[in-house]
Amino acid sequence: MQEVAVAKRSKAARKGNSPNEVLSELKTLLIGYGRQEIVTPLTQLGKTLKLGILGALSIGVGLVFLSVAGLRLLQTEASGVFDGNMSALPYLMVLVGLLAVLAALVAARTRISRGGR
């Protein structure tokens, strides 16, 4: 013969308690479930997002400072080389450097998202 699986009844239902007590237990159960499955993951996600945004801002500010420092270095130490028609060349060199860093970051991100292959 086939056995029919019977769902376990709650403590309140087994005792034959009133519907108000059963509803109170259901409310407590739903609130606990909501905290476990919704609130806790969202707080963990918030912490992760805070760290990610802070890291992205730090890298961005660092790259801005490095690019300005590189530009100042090219303009002061190589004075006379980039005069006249070649005055835009330090800006172009810094832009190419920033694009290279961006390409390296995108390549690393792609490699990480694929599982390190």
Jmol script that loads the backbone (N, CA, C; Angstrom):
load data "model"
ATOM      1  N   MET A   1       0.820  -1.181   0.000  1.00  0.00           N
ATOM      2  CA  MET A   1       0.000   0.000   0.000  1.00  0.00           C
ATOM      3  C   MET A   1       0.870   1.252   0.000  1.00  0.00           C
ATOM      4  N   GLN A   2       0.325   2.330  -0.488  1.00  0.00           N
ATOM      5  CA  GLN A   2       1.044   3.592  -0.493  1.00  0.00           C
ATOM      6  C   GLN A   2       0.802   4.328   0.818  1.00  0.00           C
ATOM      7  N   GLU A   3       1.907   4.897   1.312  1.00  0.00           N
ATOM      8  CA  GLU A   3       1.782   5.691   2.524  1.00  0.00           C
ATOM      9  C   GLU A   3       1.602   7.145   2.128  1.00  0.00           C
ATOM     10  N   VAL A   4       0.681   7.778   2.756  1.00  0.00           N
ATOM     11  CA  VAL A   4       0.424   9.190   2.494  1.00  0.00           C
ATOM     12  C   VAL A   4       1.200  10.001   3.517  1.00  0.00           C
ATOM     13  N   ALA A   5       1.997  10.944   2.991  1.00  0.00           N
ATOM     14  CA  ALA A   5       2.768  11.795   3.887  1.00  0.00           C
ATOM     15  C   ALA A   5       1.840  12.820   4.520  1.00  0.00           C
ATOM     16  N   VAL A   6       1.831  12.822   5.807  1.00  0.00           N
ATOM     17  CA  VAL A   6       0.994  13.758   6.545  1.00  0.00           C
ATOM     18  C   VAL A   6       1.891  14.892   7.042  1.00  0.00           C
ATOM     19  N   ALA A   7       1.474  16.098   6.745  1.00  0.00           N
ATOM     20  CA  ALA A   7       2.242  17.251   7.183  1.00  0.00           C
ATOM     21  C   ALA A   7       2.163  17.369   8.697  1.00  0.00           C
ATOM     22  N   LYS A   8       3.287  17.741   9.285  1.00  0.00           N
ATOM     23  CA  LYS A   8       3.303  17.926  10.730  1.00  0.00           C
ATOM     24  C   LYS A   8       2.456  19.130  11.097  1.00  0.00           C
ATOM     25  N   ARG A   9       1.723  18.982  12.112  1.00  0.00           N
ATOM     26  CA  ARG A   9       0.891  20.083  12.571  1.00  0.00           C
ATOM     27  C   ARG A   9       1.674  20.905  13.580  1.00  0.00           C
ATOM     28  N   SER A  10       1.336  22.162  13.653  1.00  0.00           N
ATOM     29  CA  SER A  10       2.024  23.032  14.593  1.00  0.00           C
ATOM     30  C   SER A  10       1.606  22.688  16.015  1.00  0.00           C
ATOM     31  N   LYS A  11       2.375  23.192  16.962  1.00  0.00           N
ATOM     32  CA  LYS A  11       2.077  22.940  18.372  1.00  0.00           C
ATOM     33  C   LYS A  11       0.693  23.443  18.736  1.00  0.00           C
ATOM     34  N   ALA A  12       0.377  24.619  18.224  1.00  0.00           N
ATOM     35  CA  ALA A  12      -0.923  25.208  18.552  1.00  0.00           C
ATOM     36  C   ALA A  12      -2.063  24.380  17.961  1.00  0.00           C
ATOM     37  N   ALA A  13      -1.873  23.858  16.746  1.00  0.00           N
ATOM     38  CA  ALA A  13      -2.931  23.075  16.112  1.00  0.00           C
ATOM     39  C   ALA A  13      -3.057  21.712  16.786  1.00  0.00           C
ATOM     40  N   ARG A  14      -1.966  21.111  17.223  1.00  0.00           N
ATOM     41  CA  ARG A  14      -2.028  19.805  17.894  1.00  0.00           C
ATOM     42  C   ARG A  14      -2.748  19.892  19.224  1.00  0.00           C
ATOM     43  N   LYS A  15      -2.554  20.993  19.897  1.00  0.00           N
ATOM     44  CA  LYS A  15      -3.176  21.148  21.209  1.00  0.00           C
ATOM     45  C   LYS A  15      -4.646  21.508  21.086  1.00  0.00           C
ATOM     46  N   GLY A  16      -5.081  21.805  19.876  1.00  0.00           N
ATOM     47  CA  GLY A  16      -6.462  22.190  19.690  1.00  0.00           C
ATOM     48  C   GLY A  16      -6.730  23.599  20.174  1.00  0.00           C
ATOM     49  N   ASN A  17      -5.728  24.466  20.033  1.00  0.00           N
ATOM     50  CA  ASN A  17      -5.866  25.840  20.510  1.00  0.00           C
ATOM     51  C   ASN A  17      -6.804  26.627  19.616  1.00  0.00           C
ATOM     52  N   SER A  18      -7.114  27.792  20.062  1.00  0.00           N
ATOM     53  CA  SER A  18      -8.062  28.635  19.346  1.00  0.00           C
ATOM     54  C   SER A  18      -7.420  29.185  18.065  1.00  0.00           C
ATOM     55  N   PRO A  19      -8.261  29.604  17.142  1.00  0.00           N
ATOM     56  CA  PRO A  19      -7.737  30.178  15.898  1.00  0.00           C
ATOM     57  C   PRO A  19      -6.858  31.404  16.138  1.00  0.00           C
ATOM     58  N   ASN A  20      -7.139  32.168  17.174  1.00  0.00           N
ATOM     59  CA  ASN A  20      -6.302  33.342  17.469  1.00  0.00           C
ATOM     60  C   ASN A  20      -4.869  32.930  17.804  1.00  0.00           C
ATOM     61  N   GLU A  21      -4.718  31.863  18.569  1.00  0.00           N
ATOM     62  CA  GLU A  21      -3.372  31.390  18.908  1.00  0.00           C
ATOM     63  C   GLU A  21      -2.662  30.834  17.681  1.00  0.00           C
ATOM     64  N   VAL A  22      -3.410  30.152  16.815  1.00  0.00           N
ATOM     65  CA  VAL A  22      -2.816  29.633  15.573  1.00  0.00           C
ATOM     66  C   VAL A  22      -2.377  30.793  14.692  1.00  0.00           C
ATOM     67  N   LEU A  23      -3.192  31.830  14.573  1.00  0.00           N
ATOM     68  CA  LEU A  23      -2.827  33.002  13.780  1.00  0.00           C
ATOM     69  C   LEU A  23      -1.631  33.732  14.381  1.00  0.00           C
ATOM     70  N   SER A  24      -1.567  33.797  15.697  1.00  0.00           N
ATOM     71  CA  SER A  24      -0.424  34.422  16.357  1.00  0.00           C
ATOM     72  C   SER A  24       0.852  33.653  16.053  1.00  0.00           C
ATOM     73  N   GLU A  25       0.771  32.328  16.085  1.00  0.00           N
ATOM     74  CA  GLU A  25       1.948  31.507  15.762  1.00  0.00           C
ATOM     75  C   GLU A  25       2.333  31.664  14.297  1.00  0.00           C
ATOM     76  N   LEU A  26       1.337  31.760  13.414  1.00  0.00           N
ATOM     77  CA  LEU A  26       1.609  31.962  11.988  1.00  0.00           C
ATOM     78  C   LEU A  26       2.292  33.304  11.762  1.00  0.00           C
ATOM     79  N   LYS A  27       1.815  34.334  12.461  1.00  0.00           N
ATOM     80  CA  LYS A  27       2.420  35.661  12.331  1.00  0.00           C
ATOM     81  C   LYS A  27       3.884  35.624  12.774  1.00  0.00           C
ATOM     82  N   THR A  28       4.148  34.983  13.915  1.00  0.00           N
ATOM     83  CA  THR A  28       5.521  34.873  14.412  1.00  0.00           C
ATOM     84  C   THR A  28       6.394  34.110  13.421  1.00  0.00           C
ATOM     85  N   LEU A  29       5.850  33.047  12.849  1.00  0.00           N
ATOM     86  CA  LEU A  29       6.589  32.243  11.875  1.00  0.00           C
ATOM     87  C   LEU A  29       6.908  33.046  10.624  1.00  0.00           C
ATOM     88  N   LEU A  30       5.937  33.802  10.115  1.00  0.00           N
ATOM     89  CA  LEU A  30       6.154  34.597   8.904  1.00  0.00           C
ATOM     90  C   LEU A  30       7.148  35.735   9.140  1.00  0.00           C
ATOM     91  N   ILE A  31       7.090  36.355  10.298  1.00  0.00           N
ATOM     92  CA  ILE A  31       8.049  37.423  10.605  1.00  0.00           C
ATOM     93  C   ILE A  31       9.460  36.855  10.697  1.00  0.00           C
ATOM     94  N   GLY A  32       9.604  35.716  11.338  1.00  0.00           N
ATOM     95  CA  GLY A  32      10.922  35.077  11.424  1.00  0.00           C
ATOM     96  C   GLY A  32      11.452  34.673  10.058  1.00  0.00           C
ATOM     97  N   TYR A  33      10.565  34.137   9.215  1.00  0.00           N
ATOM     98  CA  TYR A  33      10.965  33.757   7.868  1.00  0.00           C
ATOM     99  C   TYR A  33      11.363  34.983   7.045  1.00  0.00           C
ATOM    100  N   GLY A  34      10.589  36.053   7.181  1.00  0.00           N
ATOM    101  CA  GLY A  34      10.915  37.277   6.450  1.00  0.00           C
ATOM    102  C   GLY A  34      12.264  37.835   6.847  1.00  0.00           C
ATOM    103  N   ARG A  35      12.557  37.812   8.139  1.00  0.00           N
ATOM    104  CA  ARG A  35      13.870  38.287   8.592  1.00  0.00           C
ATOM    105  C   ARG A  35      14.982  37.410   8.052  1.00  0.00           C
ATOM    106  N   GLN A  36      14.768  36.104   8.075  1.00  0.00           N
ATOM    107  CA  GLN A  36      15.806  35.169   7.649  1.00  0.00           C
ATOM    108  C   GLN A  36      16.053  35.246   6.148  1.00  0.00           C
ATOM    109  N   GLU A  37      15.008  35.336   5.358  1.00  0.00           N
ATOM    110  CA  GLU A  37      15.151  35.234   3.909  1.00  0.00           C
ATOM    111  C   GLU A  37      15.201  36.565   3.179  1.00  0.00           C
ATOM    112  N   ILE A  38      14.832  37.647   3.828  1.00  0.00           N
ATOM    113  CA  ILE A  38      14.800  38.942   3.138  1.00  0.00           C
ATOM    114  C   ILE A  38      15.731  39.949   3.802  1.00  0.00           C
ATOM    115  N   VAL A  39      15.540  40.175   5.075  1.00  0.00           N
ATOM    116  CA  VAL A  39      16.274  41.250   5.748  1.00  0.00           C
ATOM    117  C   VAL A  39      17.758  40.919   5.867  1.00  0.00           C
ATOM    118  N   THR A  40      18.091  39.713   6.306  1.00  0.00           N
ATOM    119  CA  THR A  40      19.496  39.345   6.492  1.00  0.00           C
ATOM    120  C   THR A  40      20.285  39.396   5.180  1.00  0.00           C
ATOM    121  N   PRO A  41      19.791  38.794   4.065  1.00  0.00           N
ATOM    122  CA  PRO A  41      20.554  38.920   2.810  1.00  0.00           C
ATOM    123  C   PRO A  41      20.680  40.355   2.327  1.00  0.00           C
ATOM    124  N   LEU A  42      19.659  41.177   2.539  1.00  0.00           N
ATOM    125  CA  LEU A  42      19.754  42.566   2.101  1.00  0.00           C
ATOM    126  C   LEU A  42      20.780  43.357   2.904  1.00  0.00           C
ATOM    127  N   THR A  43      20.877  43.082   4.193  1.00  0.00           N
ATOM    128  CA  THR A  43      21.903  43.774   4.977  1.00  0.00           C
ATOM    129  C   THR A  43      23.300  43.329   4.563  1.00  0.00           C
ATOM    130  N   GLN A  44      23.460  42.038   4.256  1.00  0.00           N
ATOM    131  CA  GLN A  44      24.763  41.557   3.783  1.00  0.00           C
ATOM    132  C   GLN A  44      25.093  42.160   2.428  1.00  0.00           C
ATOM    133  N   LEU A  45      24.094  42.292   1.553  1.00  0.00           N
ATOM    134  CA  LEU A  45      24.303  42.921   0.258  1.00  0.00           C
ATOM    135  C   LEU A  45      24.694  44.382   0.422  1.00  0.00           C
ATOM    136  N   GLY A  46      24.055  45.060   1.373  1.00  0.00           N
ATOM    137  CA  GLY A  46      24.389  46.462   1.629  1.00  0.00           C
ATOM    138  C   GLY A  46      25.829  46.631   2.077  1.00  0.00           C
ATOM    139  N   LYS A  47      26.304  45.732   2.946  1.00  0.00           N
ATOM    140  CA  LYS A  47      27.701  45.805   3.396  1.00  0.00           C
ATOM    141  C   LYS A  47      28.653  45.578   2.227  1.00  0.00           C
ATOM    142  N   THR A  48      28.327  44.609   1.376  1.00  0.00           N
ATOM    143  CA  THR A  48      29.172  44.321   0.216  1.00  0.00           C
ATOM    144  C   THR A  48      29.190  45.501  -0.746  1.00  0.00           C
ATOM    145  N   LEU A  49      28.026  46.096  -0.975  1.00  0.00           N
ATOM    146  CA  LEU A  49      27.964  47.253  -1.868  1.00  0.00           C
ATOM    147  C   LEU A  49      28.745  48.437  -1.317  1.00  0.00           C
ATOM    148  N   LYS A  50      28.677  48.657  -0.005  1.00  0.00           N
ATOM    149  CA  LYS A  50      29.448  49.748   0.593  1.00  0.00           C
ATOM    150  C   LYS A  50      30.934  49.572   0.323  1.00  0.00           C
ATOM    151  N   LEU A  51      31.427  48.356   0.547  1.00  0.00           N
ATOM    152  CA  LEU A  51      32.854  48.110   0.327  1.00  0.00           C
ATOM    153  C   LEU A  51      33.216  48.233  -1.155  1.00  0.00           C
ATOM    154  N   GLY A  52      32.345  47.763  -2.038  1.00  0.00           N
ATOM    155  CA  GLY A  52      32.612  47.856  -3.473  1.00  0.00           C
ATOM    156  C   GLY A  52      32.648  49.292  -3.955  1.00  0.00           C
ATOM    157  N   ILE A  53      31.690  50.080  -3.495  1.00  0.00           N
ATOM    158  CA  ILE A  53      31.645  51.494  -3.899  1.00  0.00           C
ATOM    159  C   ILE A  53      32.845  52.245  -3.334  1.00  0.00           C
ATOM    160  N   LEU A  54      33.196  51.951  -2.089  1.00  0.00           N
ATOM    161  CA  LEU A  54      34.361  52.594  -1.484  1.00  0.00           C
ATOM    162  C   LEU A  54      35.638  52.231  -2.244  1.00  0.00           C
ATOM    163  N   GLY A  55      35.776  50.976  -2.625  1.00  0.00           N
ATOM    164  CA  GLY A  55      36.945  50.550  -3.395  1.00  0.00           C
ATOM    165  C   GLY A  55      36.990  51.191  -4.766  1.00  0.00           C
ATOM    166  N   ALA A  56      35.845  51.270  -5.440  1.00  0.00           N
ATOM    167  CA  ALA A  56      35.800  51.891  -6.769  1.00  0.00           C
ATOM    168  C   ALA A  56      36.154  53.378  -6.692  1.00  0.00           C
ATOM    169  N   LEU A  57      35.634  54.055  -5.671  1.00  0.00           N
ATOM    170  CA  LEU A  57      35.971  55.472  -5.509  1.00  0.00           C
ATOM    171  C   LEU A  57      37.455  55.663  -5.206  1.00  0.00           C
ATOM    172  N   SER A  58      38.006  54.782  -4.392  1.00  0.00           N
ATOM    173  CA  SER A  58      39.433  54.887  -4.071  1.00  0.00           C
ATOM    174  C   SER A  58      40.294  54.682  -5.309  1.00  0.00           C
ATOM    175  N   ILE A  59      39.955  53.683  -6.105  1.00  0.00           N
ATOM    176  CA  ILE A  59      40.711  53.435  -7.336  1.00  0.00           C
ATOM    177  C   ILE A  59      40.553  54.608  -8.293  1.00  0.00           C
ATOM    178  N   GLY A  60      39.345  55.150  -8.402  1.00  0.00           N
ATOM    179  CA  GLY A  60      39.112  56.290  -9.291  1.00  0.00           C
ATOM    180  C   GLY A  60      39.908  57.516  -8.883  1.00  0.00           C
ATOM    181  N   VAL A  61      39.881  57.836  -7.599  1.00  0.00           N
ATOM    182  CA  VAL A  61      40.636  58.999  -7.115  1.00  0.00           C
ATOM    183  C   VAL A  61      42.134  58.769  -7.304  1.00  0.00           C
ATOM    184  N   GLY A  62      42.587  57.550  -7.032  1.00  0.00           N
ATOM    185  CA  GLY A  62      44.002  57.237  -7.221  1.00  0.00           C
ATOM    186  C   GLY A  62      44.434  57.376  -8.668  1.00  0.00           C
ATOM    187  N   LEU A  63      43.573  56.917  -9.601  1.00  0.00           N
ATOM    188  CA  LEU A  63      43.912  57.049 -11.018  1.00  0.00           C
ATOM    189  C   LEU A  63      43.933  58.506 -11.467  1.00  0.00           C
ATOM    190  N   VAL A  64      43.034  59.309 -10.936  1.00  0.00           N
ATOM    191  CA  VAL A  64      43.043  60.741 -11.275  1.00  0.00           C
ATOM    192  C   VAL A  64      44.342  61.378 -10.790  1.00  0.00           C
ATOM    193  N   PHE A  65      44.717  61.087  -9.540  1.00  0.00           N
ATOM    194  CA  PHE A  65      45.960  61.654  -9.014  1.00  0.00           C
ATOM    195  C   PHE A  65      47.178  61.173  -9.809  1.00  0.00           C
ATOM    196  N   LEU A  66      47.209  59.882 -10.152  1.00  0.00           N
ATOM    197  CA  LEU A  66      48.337  59.363 -10.929  1.00  0.00           C
ATOM    198  C   LEU A  66      48.400  59.973 -12.322  1.00  0.00           C
ATOM    199  N   SER A  67      47.251  60.180 -12.948  1.00  0.00           N
ATOM    200  CA  SER A  67      47.272  60.765 -14.288  1.00  0.00           C
ATOM    201  C   SER A  67      47.710  62.229 -14.244  1.00  0.00           C
ATOM    202  N   VAL A  68      47.257  62.970 -13.243  1.00  0.00           N
ATOM    203  CA  VAL A  68      47.696  64.367 -13.118  1.00  0.00           C
ATOM    204  C   VAL A  68      49.191  64.416 -12.806  1.00  0.00           C
ATOM    205  N   ALA A  69      49.661  63.507 -11.953  1.00  0.00           N
ATOM    206  CA  ALA A  69      51.091  63.464 -11.637  1.00  0.00           C
ATOM    207  C   ALA A  69      51.913  63.109 -12.878  1.00  0.00           C
ATOM    208  N   GLY A  70      51.423  62.166 -13.661  1.00  0.00           N
ATOM    209  CA  GLY A  70      52.127  61.813 -14.893  1.00  0.00           C
ATOM    210  C   GLY A  70      52.152  62.962 -15.882  1.00  0.00           C
ATOM    211  N   LEU A  71      51.049  63.664 -15.981  1.00  0.00           N
ATOM    212  CA  LEU A  71      50.991  64.815 -16.878  1.00  0.00           C
ATOM    213  C   LEU A  71      51.952  65.909 -16.425  1.00  0.00           C
ATOM    214  N   ARG A  72      51.955  66.193 -15.124  1.00  0.00           N
ATOM    215  CA  ARG A  72      52.875  67.208 -14.607  1.00  0.00           C
ATOM    216  C   ARG A  72      54.328  66.787 -14.824  1.00  0.00           C
ATOM    217  N   LEU A  73      54.615  65.506 -14.644  1.00  0.00           N
ATOM    218  CA  LEU A  73      55.968  64.996 -14.863  1.00  0.00           C
ATOM    219  C   LEU A  73      56.397  65.197 -16.308  1.00  0.00           C
ATOM    220  N   LEU A  74      55.503  64.850 -17.241  1.00  0.00           N
ATOM    221  CA  LEU A  74      55.840  65.024 -18.656  1.00  0.00           C
ATOM    222  C   LEU A  74      56.011  66.503 -19.013  1.00  0.00           C
ATOM    223  N   GLN A  75      55.216  67.363 -18.416  1.00  0.00           N
ATOM    224  CA  GLN A  75      55.295  68.774 -18.759  1.00  0.00           C
ATOM    225  C   GLN A  75      56.508  69.464 -18.140  1.00  0.00           C
ATOM    226  N   THR A  76      56.914  69.061 -16.956  1.00  0.00           N
ATOM    227  CA  THR A  76      58.026  69.762 -16.300  1.00  0.00           C
ATOM    228  C   THR A  76      59.378  69.150 -16.648  1.00  0.00           C
ATOM    229  N   GLU A  77      59.479  67.837 -16.608  1.00  0.00           N
ATOM    230  CA  GLU A  77      60.782  67.200 -16.827  1.00  0.00           C
ATOM    231  C   GLU A  77      61.180  67.166 -18.296  1.00  0.00           C
ATOM    232  N   ALA A  78      60.199  67.183 -19.167  1.00  0.00           N
ATOM    233  CA  ALA A  78      60.514  67.151 -20.596  1.00  0.00           C
ATOM    234  C   ALA A  78      60.218  68.495 -21.236  1.00  0.00           C
ATOM    235  N   SER A  79      60.469  69.556 -20.507  1.00  0.00           N
ATOM    236  CA  SER A  79      60.197  70.886 -21.062  1.00  0.00           C
ATOM    237  C   SER A  79      61.125  71.118 -22.249  1.00  0.00           C
ATOM    238  N   GLY A  80      60.579  71.682 -23.272  1.00  0.00           N
ATOM    239  CA  GLY A  80      61.328  71.915 -24.495  1.00  0.00           C
ATOM    240  C   GLY A  80      61.053  70.830 -25.516  1.00  0.00           C
ATOM    241  N   VAL A  81      60.765  69.601 -25.062  1.00  0.00           N
ATOM    242  CA  VAL A  81      60.477  68.504 -25.989  1.00  0.00           C
ATOM    243  C   VAL A  81      59.070  68.645 -26.545  1.00  0.00           C
ATOM    244  N   PHE A  82      58.138  69.019 -25.673  1.00  0.00           N
ATOM    245  CA  PHE A  82      56.741  69.094 -26.080  1.00  0.00           C
ATOM    246  C   PHE A  82      56.287  70.535 -26.300  1.00  0.00           C
ATOM    247  N   ASP A  83      57.111  71.346 -26.916  1.00  0.00           N
ATOM    248  CA  ASP A  83      56.757  72.732 -27.206  1.00  0.00           C
ATOM    249  C   ASP A  83      56.186  72.837 -28.614  1.00  0.00           C
ATOM    250  N   GLY A  84      55.477  73.911 -28.854  1.00  0.00           N
ATOM    251  CA  GLY A  84      54.965  74.189 -30.195  1.00  0.00           C
ATOM    252  C   GLY A  84      53.844  73.240 -30.591  1.00  0.00           C
ATOM    253  N   ASN A  85      54.041  72.583 -31.732  1.00  0.00           N
ATOM    254  CA  ASN A  85      53.011  71.702 -32.284  1.00  0.00           C
ATOM    255  C   ASN A  85      52.811  70.437 -31.461  1.00  0.00           C
ATOM    256  N   MET A  86      53.744  70.090 -30.595  1.00  0.00           N
ATOM    257  CA  MET A  86      53.663  68.841 -29.842  1.00  0.00           C
ATOM    258  C   MET A  86      53.190  69.057 -28.400  1.00  0.00           C
ATOM    259  N   SER A  87      52.567  70.196 -28.137  1.00  0.00           N
ATOM    260  CA  SER A  87      52.154  70.502 -26.774  1.00  0.00           C
ATOM    261  C   SER A  87      51.008  69.607 -26.296  1.00  0.00           C
ATOM    262  N   ALA A  88      50.260  69.013 -27.208  1.00  0.00           N
ATOM    263  CA  ALA A  88      49.152  68.136 -26.819  1.00  0.00           C
ATOM    264  C   ALA A  88      49.611  66.696 -26.589  1.00  0.00           C
ATOM    265  N   LEU A  89      50.843  66.387 -26.916  1.00  0.00           N
ATOM    266  CA  LEU A  89      51.330  65.008 -26.808  1.00  0.00           C
ATOM    267  C   LEU A  89      51.347  64.478 -25.371  1.00  0.00           C
ATOM    268  N   PRO A  90      51.706  65.246 -24.337  1.00  0.00           N
ATOM    269  CA  PRO A  90      51.618  64.710 -22.970  1.00  0.00           C
ATOM    270  C   PRO A  90      50.193  64.318 -22.582  1.00  0.00           C
ATOM    271  N   TYR A  91      49.215  65.107 -23.007  1.00  0.00           N
ATOM    272  CA  TYR A  91      47.828  64.771 -22.723  1.00  0.00           C
ATOM    273  C   TYR A  91      47.436  63.466 -23.415  1.00  0.00           C
ATOM    274  N   LEU A  92      47.869  63.299 -24.636  1.00  0.00           N
ATOM    275  CA  LEU A  92      47.577  62.079 -25.383  1.00  0.00           C
ATOM    276  C   LEU A  92      48.260  60.875 -24.739  1.00  0.00           C
ATOM    277  N   MET A  93      49.474  61.050 -24.271  1.00  0.00           N
ATOM    278  CA  MET A  93      50.193  59.950 -23.626  1.00  0.00           C
ATOM    279  C   MET A  93      49.499  59.527 -22.328  1.00  0.00           C
ATOM    280  N   VAL A  94      49.031  60.491 -21.556  1.00  0.00           N
ATOM    281  CA  VAL A  94      48.317  60.174 -20.320  1.00  0.00           C
ATOM    282  C   VAL A  94      46.993  59.484 -20.641  1.00  0.00           C
ATOM    283  N   LEU A  95      46.308  59.944 -21.668  1.00  0.00           N
ATOM    284  CA  LEU A  95      45.052  59.316 -22.078  1.00  0.00           C
ATOM    285  C   LEU A  95      45.277  57.873 -22.514  1.00  0.00           C
ATOM    286  N   VAL A  96      46.315  57.620 -23.282  1.00  0.00           N
ATOM    287  CA  VAL A  96      46.630  56.249 -23.704  1.00  0.00           C
ATOM    288  C   VAL A  96      46.963  55.389 -22.491  1.00  0.00           C
ATOM    289  N   GLY A  97      47.677  55.943 -21.535  1.00  0.00           N
ATOM    290  CA  GLY A  97      47.987  55.201 -20.308  1.00  0.00           C
ATOM    291  C   GLY A  97      46.733  54.842 -19.519  1.00  0.00           C
ATOM    292  N   LEU A  98      45.816  55.799 -19.403  1.00  0.00           N
ATOM    293  CA  LEU A  98      44.556  55.531 -18.710  1.00  0.00           C
ATOM    294  C   LEU A  98      43.722  54.487 -19.448  1.00  0.00           C
ATOM    295  N   LEU A  99      43.714  54.544 -20.763  1.00  0.00           N
ATOM    296  CA  LEU A  99      42.990  53.531 -21.539  1.00  0.00           C
ATOM    297  C   LEU A  99      43.610  52.145 -21.374  1.00  0.00           C
ATOM    298  N   ALA A 100      44.927  52.078 -21.252  1.00  0.00           N
ATOM    299  CA  ALA A 100      45.599  50.802 -21.019  1.00  0.00           C
ATOM    300  C   ALA A 100      45.229  50.234 -19.652  1.00  0.00           C
ATOM    301  N   VAL A 101      45.182  51.106 -18.639  1.00  0.00           N
ATOM    302  CA  VAL A 101      44.779  50.657 -17.303  1.00  0.00           C
ATOM    303  C   VAL A 101      43.328  50.182 -17.323  1.00  0.00           C
ATOM    304  N   LEU A 102      42.458  50.912 -18.020  1.00  0.00           N
ATOM    305  CA  LEU A 102      41.059  50.519 -18.139  1.00  0.00           C
ATOM    306  C   LEU A 102      40.924  49.167 -18.839  1.00  0.00           C
ATOM    307  N   ALA A 103      41.683  48.955 -19.910  1.00  0.00           N
ATOM    308  CA  ALA A 103      41.639  47.675 -20.621  1.00  0.00           C
ATOM    309  C   ALA A 103      42.117  46.535 -19.723  1.00  0.00           C
ATOM    310  N   ALA A 104      43.137  46.793 -18.925  1.00  0.00           N
ATOM    311  CA  ALA A 104      43.629  45.763 -18.004  1.00  0.00           C
ATOM    312  C   ALA A 104      42.587  45.436 -16.942  1.00  0.00           C
ATOM    313  N   LEU A 105      41.893  46.449 -16.429  1.00  0.00           N
ATOM    314  CA  LEU A 105      40.846  46.218 -15.434  1.00  0.00           C
ATOM    315  C   LEU A 105      39.680  45.430 -16.026  1.00  0.00           C
ATOM    316  N   VAL A 106      39.285  45.760 -17.251  1.00  0.00           N
ATOM    317  CA  VAL A 106      38.186  45.032 -17.896  1.00  0.00           C
ATOM    318  C   VAL A 106      38.595  43.588 -18.158  1.00  0.00           C
ATOM    319  N   ALA A 107      39.832  43.372 -18.587  1.00  0.00           N
ATOM    320  CA  ALA A 107      40.311  42.013 -18.826  1.00  0.00           C
ATOM    321  C   ALA A 107      40.344  41.203 -17.536  1.00  0.00           C
ATOM    322  N   ALA A 108      40.777  41.818 -16.454  1.00  0.00           N
ATOM    323  CA  ALA A 108      40.808  41.126 -15.162  1.00  0.00           C
ATOM    324  C   ALA A 108      39.399  40.817 -14.693  1.00  0.00           C
ATOM    325  N   ARG A 109      38.494  41.749 -14.859  1.00  0.00           N
ATOM    326  CA  ARG A 109      37.088  41.532 -14.451  1.00  0.00           C
ATOM    327  C   ARG A 109      36.458  40.406 -15.261  1.00  0.00           C
ATOM    328  N   THR A 110      36.735  40.366 -16.549  1.00  0.00           N
ATOM    329  CA  THR A 110      36.199  39.308 -17.401  1.00  0.00           C
ATOM    330  C   THR A 110      36.761  37.958 -16.989  1.00  0.00           C
ATOM    331  N   ARG A 111      38.037  37.910 -16.680  1.00  0.00           N
ATOM    332  CA  ARG A 111      38.674  36.672 -16.278  1.00  0.00           C
ATOM    333  C   ARG A 111      38.103  36.182 -14.944  1.00  0.00           C
ATOM    334  N   ILE A 112      37.861  37.097 -14.024  1.00  0.00           N
ATOM    335  CA  ILE A 112      37.301  36.726 -12.727  1.00  0.00           C
ATOM    336  C   ILE A 112      35.864  36.221 -12.874  1.00  0.00           C
ATOM    337  N   SER A 113      35.067  36.896 -13.720  1.00  0.00           N
ATOM    338  CA  SER A 113      33.666  36.493 -13.875  1.00  0.00           C
ATOM    339  C   SER A 113      33.537  35.153 -14.583  1.00  0.00           C
ATOM    340  N   ARG A 114      34.529  34.745 -15.356  1.00  0.00           N
ATOM    341  CA  ARG A 114      34.497  33.449 -16.030  1.00  0.00           C
ATOM    342  C   ARG A 114      35.039  32.327 -15.148  1.00  0.00           C
ATOM    343  N   GLY A 115      35.457  32.647 -13.981  1.00  0.00           N
ATOM    344  CA  GLY A 115      35.943  31.631 -13.069  1.00  0.00           C
ATOM    345  C   GLY A 115      37.445  31.445 -13.097  1.00  0.00           C
ATOM    346  N   GLY A 116      38.178  32.425 -13.553  1.00  0.00           N
ATOM    347  CA  GLY A 116      39.631  32.375 -13.524  1.00  0.00           C
ATOM    348  C   GLY A 116      40.270  31.544 -14.617  1.00  0.00           C
ATOM    349  N   ARG A 117      39.568  31.382 -15.724  1.00  0.00           N
ATOM    350  CA  ARG A 117      40.119  30.586 -16.832  1.00  0.00           C
ATOM    351  C   ARG A 117      41.155  31.331 -17.607  1.00  0.00           C
TER     352      ARG A 117
END
end "model"
wireframe off; spacefill off
backbone 0.3
color backbone group
